[in-house]
Amino acid sequence: MATRTLPRMSDPAIVFGMLDGMLPHLFRPEQRARLAACGRIADAGPLASWEDPRADALLRDAEILVGHWGCPTLTAEVLDRAPRLRLFAYAAGTVKWQVTDAVFDRGIVVTSAAAANAVPVAEYATAAILFANKGVFLVRERQRDPEAHVALDLSRVGNCGTRVGIVGASFVGRLVIDALRSTDVRVAVYDPYLAPAEAATLGVEKLDDLDELCASVRTLSIHAPDVPSTHGMIGAGQLAALPDGATVVNTARPALVDQDALTAELASGRLSAVLDVTDPEPLPAGHPLLALPNAFVTPHVAGAMGNELTRLAELAVVEVERFVAGDPPLHPVGAADLDRIA
Ligand SMILES: NC(=O)c1ccc[n+]([C@@H]2O[C@H](COP(=O)([O-])OP(=O)(O)OC[C@H]3O[C@@H](n4cnc5c(N)ncnc54)[C@H](O)[C@@H]3O)[C@@H](O)[C@H]2O)c1
């Protein structure tokens, strides 16, 4: 391996915080080698608990913490045990459960790989939108069970000029918008944080009224974060505003949708849904949503899995490389972002 030449922190101690056993799935050998070239990997075994007997010694030295799923929360007490910590590079999406105010108060730089996790979610959502518009899910159910009389208005199926609503021009929402640009669907967006000029650059119509958006689309795809202001944002009123035969795609979080109201609409046969997120997760066998022919339900699989995990690792490695080299992070997370981001 080439010797290090970066003008930077002097051989920083790098510690992993994540579920035991995740490292081999997360990092390709080449990515591990790049991380090792940034500093001193203090212990190859990740910490999944701050009560781990190794934690005191590892935290005392740690200058860089690379986190992933299962990384325990960085409270003020934990940070007291980690006085040298300067970077928390989170190799996964939502970082808000791992950090506390104390992290930001101490000036520790936090980065997230949400942008990388957004890629497979957007692929899933884009596929779901195009399949829903085409009537694929319902056609399949009709073929499987002709006696079920699954309603489908064939005169309205297809992706030619069909209007799609995106709730949230988030990392995921923007990737979905990008992907749909190569199709003939028309995209309208609801996002109070999206500036009109940005909407124009994205090539979408921005609507300031969520009910108006719902009333005008055949498929509504939800990509806003789970924050207090978004809870129940797709309620009975918004669902009622959707036209007959419309589909709700939710790859975001269950709290954004009134699941009881949606289930009632699905049971009536008026709407369809593609749901990667539900309450609870996963749904227990026999749950009504699993029995409905117009509900396509998956157990929270849209985000990175399998070989997609290395994409999360790549972003974390790049953030560590940049930090050690004195370059600004690509995807920093600040305390003020937490009520706006996933
Ligand atoms: N199913 C999965 O496996 C999976 C994986 C990753 C992310 N997710 C979920 O997907 C969603 C998007 O994730 P992300 O990382 O792209 O989010 P993000 O952090 O990029 O979202 C933040 C953006 O959402 C928009 N927003 C904020 N409040 C809004 C509101 N009230 N209405 C509309 N838009 C609003 C703003 O543009 C903001 O910048 C989140 O709910 C996240 O939890 C699910």
The ligand as an SDF file (V2000), in Angstrom:
LIG
                    3D

 44 48  0  0  0  0  0  0  0  0999 V2000
  -37.5580    3.2490    3.0940 N   0  0  0  0  0  0  0  0  0  0  0  0
  -36.2770    3.3720    3.3780 C   0  0  0  0  0  0  0  0  0  0  0  0
  -35.5390    2.3920    3.4730 O   0  0  0  0  0  0  0  0  0  0  0  0
  -35.6880    4.7400    3.5460 C   0  0  0  0  0  0  0  0  0  0  0  0
  -34.2980    4.9410    3.4200 C   0  0  0  0  0  0  0  0  0  0  0  0
  -33.8010    6.2440    3.4890 C   0  0  0  0  0  0  0  0  0  0  0  0
  -34.6450    7.3210    3.7360 C   0  0  0  0  0  0  0  0  0  0  0  0
  -35.9750    7.0670    3.9220 N   0  0  0  0  0  0  0  0  0  0  0  0
  -36.8990    8.1790    4.1690 C   0  0  0  0  0  0  0  0  0  0  0  0
  -37.0740    8.9010    2.9430 O   0  0  0  0  0  0  0  0  0  0  0  0
  -37.4000   10.2610    3.2640 C   0  0  0  0  0  0  0  0  0  0  0  0
  -36.4540   11.1790    2.5090 C   0  0  0  0  0  0  0  0  0  0  0  0
  -35.1240   10.9890    3.0070 O   0  0  0  0  0  0  0  0  0  0  0  0
  -33.9910   12.0200    2.5870 P   0  0  0  0  0  0  0  0  0  0  0  0
  -32.7240   11.5770    3.2070 O   0  0  0  0  0  0  0  0  0  0  0  0
  -34.0600   12.2120    1.1240 O   0  0  0  0  0  0  0  0  0  0  0  0
  -34.5500   13.3230    3.3170 O   0  0  0  0  0  0  0  0  0  0  0  0
  -33.8470   14.7460    3.4880 P   0  0  0  0  0  0  0  0  0  0  0  0
  -33.1410   14.8220    4.7960 O   0  0  0  0  0  0  0  0  0  0  0  0
  -33.1120   15.1200    2.2610 O   0  0  0  0  0  0  0  0  0  0  0  0
  -35.1810   15.6370    3.6050 O   0  0  0  0  0  0  0  0  0  0  0  0
  -35.0550   16.9760    3.9100 C   0  0  0  0  0  0  0  0  0  0  0  0
  -35.8200   17.7770    2.8850 C   0  0  0  0  0  0  0  0  0  0  0  0
  -37.2180   17.4590    2.9350 O   0  0  0  0  0  0  0  0  0  0  0  0
  -37.9570   18.5990    2.5450 C   0  0  0  0  0  0  0  0  0  0  0  0
  -38.9740   18.8810    3.5550 N   0  0  0  0  0  0  0  0  0  0  0  0
  -38.7830   19.1970    4.8610 C   0  0  0  0  0  0  0  0  0  0  0  0
  -39.9610   19.4000    5.4710 N   0  0  0  0  0  0  0  0  0  0  0  0
  -40.9180   19.2180    4.5210 C   0  0  0  0  0  0  0  0  0  0  0  0
  -42.3390   19.3060    4.5140 C   0  0  0  0  0  0  0  0  0  0  0  0
  -43.0260   19.6640    5.6070 N   0  0  0  0  0  0  0  0  0  0  0  0
  -43.0070   19.0370    3.3800 N   0  0  0  0  0  0  0  0  0  0  0  0
  -42.3460   18.6890    2.2550 C   0  0  0  0  0  0  0  0  0  0  0  0
  -40.9980   18.6230    2.1880 N   0  0  0  0  0  0  0  0  0  0  0  0
  -40.2950   18.8750    3.3000 C   0  0  0  0  0  0  0  0  0  0  0  0
  -36.9610   19.7490    2.4340 C   0  0  0  0  0  0  0  0  0  0  0  0
  -36.6040   19.9150    1.0720 O   0  0  0  0  0  0  0  0  0  0  0  0
  -35.7570   19.2690    3.1970 C   0  0  0  0  0  0  0  0  0  0  0  0
  -34.5520   19.8260    2.7430 O   0  0  0  0  0  0  0  0  0  0  0  0
  -37.3040   10.3870    4.7810 C   0  0  0  0  0  0  0  0  0  0  0  0
  -38.5640   10.2320    5.3670 O   0  0  0  0  0  0  0  0  0  0  0  0
  -36.4220    9.2090    5.1670 C   0  0  0  0  0  0  0  0  0  0  0  0
  -36.6240    8.8140    6.5060 O   0  0  0  0  0  0  0  0  0  0  0  0
  -36.5100    5.8240    3.8340 C   0  0  0  0  0  0  0  0  0  0  0  0
  1  2  1  0
  2  3  2  0
  2  4  1  0
  4  5  1  0
  4 44  2  0
  5  6  2  0
  6  7  1  0
  7  8  2  0
  8  9  1  0
  8 44  1  0
  9 10  1  0
  9 42  1  0
 10 11  1  0
 11 12  1  0
 11 40  1  0
 12 13  1  0
 13 14  1  0
 14 15  2  0
 14 16  1  0
 14 17  1  0
 17 18  1  0
 18 19  2  0
 18 20  1  0
 18 21  1  0
 21 22  1  0
 22 23  1  0
 23 24  1  0
 23 38  1  0
 24 25  1  0
 25 26  1  0
 25 36  1  0
 26 27  1  0
 26 35  1  0
 27 28  2  0
 28 29  1  0
 29 30  1  0
 29 35  2  0
 30 31  1  0
 30 32  2  0
 32 33  1  0
 33 34  2  0
 34 35  1  0
 36 37  1  0
 36 38  1  0
 38 39  1  0
 40 41  1  0
 40 42  1  0
 42 43  1  0
M  CHG  2   8   1  16  -1
M  END
$$$$
